[in-house]
């Protein structure tokens, strides 16, 4: 079942005034004109942290893989 609503194409004076105000507000507060802050680098949370090098990351990954391997071997040895 369908409901058909008849719409008038005419705007009321209030609708026209609201549309004009919104259009004016949009033109005055454009994002292109504003300088947006860098929320990651400028954050107080990451202020004192050092960036980790990729070499340190891969060394940590290697150590985790070795530890998992050693634990797997020890499990197989002492399973019985």
C-alpha positions in Angstrom: 0.0 0.0 0.0 1.4 3.4 -0.9 0.8 6.7 0.7 1.0 9.7 -1.7 1.7 13.1 -0.1 1.0 16.2 -2.1 3.9 18.6 -1.8 3.8 22.3 -2.6 6.9 23.6 -4.4 6.4 27.0 -2.7 8.5 27.8 0.3 7.1 29.8 3.2 8.8 33.0 4.2 10.1 31.2 7.3 11.6 28.4 5.3 13.2 30.9 2.9 14.7 32.9 5.8 16.0 29.7 7.5 17.5 28.5 4.2 19.2 31.9 3.7 20.6 31.9 7.2 22.0 28.4 6.9 23.5 29.2 3.5 25.2 32.3 5.0 26.5 30.4 8.0 27.9 27.6 5.7 29.7 30.2 3.6 31.3 32.0 6.6 32.4 28.8 8.4 34.1 27.0 5.6 36.6 24.2 6.5 39.0 25.3 3.8 39.6 28.6 5.6 40.3 27.0 9.0 43.6 25.5 10.0 42.8 22.2 11.5 44.9 20.9 14.4 47.0 17.7 14.0 45.2 15.6 16.6 47.9 12.9 16.7 51.2 14.7 16.8 49.9 17.6 18.8 48.2 15.5 21.4 49.4 15.6 25.0 49.1 11.8 25.1 51.9 11.2 22.6 53.9 14.2 23.6 56.7 12.3 25.4 56.7 9.1 23.3 59.5 8.3 21.0 58.8 6.8 17.6 60.0 3.2 17.4 62.2 2.3 14.5 61.2 -0.6 12.2 64.3 -2.5 13.2 63.2 -2.6 16.8 59.8 -3.7 15.8 61.1 -6.6 13.7 63.5 -7.6 16.5 60.5 -7.9 18.9 58.5 -9.9 16.3 61.5 -12.3 15.9 61.8 -12.7 19.7 58.1 -13.6 20.0 58.4 -16.1 17.2 61.5 -17.7 18.8 59.7 -17.8 22.2 56.7 -19.5 20.7 58.9 -22.0 18.9 60.8 -22.8 22.1 57.6 -23.3 24.0 56.3 -25.5 21.2 59.4 -27.7 21.3 59.2 -27.9 25.1 55.6 -28.9 24.9 56.4 -31.7 22.5 59.3 -32.9 24.7 57.4 -32.9 28.0 54.0 -34.0 26.6 54.4 -37.5 27.9 
